């Protein structure tokens, strides 16, 4: 799993060959057993769930990097 970022216990991964399940660009976000697939660049959750306060951190941190 190619991890592109880790902060506050949140792991953000980007799989290179993950086109079979989701057609749009996305990242995988994991936190304490929860996992969500998040679209790039809009930040909408495509699949799964993650705590709202953790998702806010992901969106805030990604504005300046992946989702800008």
Secondary structure by P-SEA (a helix, b strand, c coil): cccccccccbbbbbbccccccccccbbbbbcccbbbbbcccccccccccccaaaaaaaaaaacccccc
